[in-house]
Amino acid sequence: MRHLVTVILSCIVFAGGGIARGEDRAVRRALPVQPFPDTSKQQPTVQSPILRRGVADDPSGAAGLRTYPADAPDTIAGSAMMIDARTGTVLYFKEPDVRRPVASTQKLLTALIIIQSGNLEKADRVISSDCQVEPTKLGFRAGDTYTTRQLLGALLIHSCNDAAVCLARNEAGSIAAFAQQMNAKAFSLGATQSHFVNPNGLPVPGQYSTARDMARIAFAAYHAPVLREYMRMPGFTFTYNSGRQRYFDATNKLIGRSPMFTGMKTGYTGPSGRCLISSASNGSREIILVQLGGTHHTIFDDAQRMLLWGLNRSAGGSSIATN
């Protein structure tokens, strides 16, 4: 019966579209306007430390293994980890503690810090250095002022690097000061094998994380309601100070394939390769998948296959792999 369910789910999601070609480019086509979610009454905070206890820890007998479990499908990613989104229990890993650049997936950590104050209506002013950040960007102008809510949407949905810098600088006073907050926050979440230097994940020496650490960060982001609302949106319309409007597609192409794919964050640079943190739910199970160091444009198809396996895997039903 489980095999039949897997086949049916696979048919449904593959009917939604083929291989996604680009992660970080605006697609110029006519699409319906998607308003930002009204989360003004929600508390944009992360979950309590109790919920984070034991997140992404090795299952019994799996410590030190390169892959777990033995019967799991392989992924094109160099490092990966899948966890239960409700409990943090590890369902799968591959080279989970190898340090790697993680590109824009670290914007999840940036977003967690930004929402801590609880004031998403705060005015963030743009300065000239914010406008010089490439390549994926909103294209705002120095002197413009936008709410934290607007820039947060641009950060999470279309992965805008200039929005990340503007948010970070307005939050902490400088990028260096914000990086200190990132490292402190990561450590508090159990992501102790990471070091962050900027808020957007663009390549810089000394910046790295691991699949395990990113799973812990993603777990916290998943349990922040305001972030989940943004991460599952297929796109958004941004209104500039001039009154001009522009529609941006979500960089996460899984969202448009099936409602079972519930969001998270993409990332890509030359040093990092293709990175993707994705989440999925079938009603009875919710899972988070971290993939780092992919080398193909088929990262979304690979994630889809892994997520379907995870959703239909019986809890505790796999054997331990060997090195």
Summary of the structure (lengths in Angstrom):
residues: 323
radius of gyration: 18.7
end to end distance: 32.0
largest distance: 59.9
contacts: 1101
relative contact order: 0.22
helix: 33%
strand: 19%
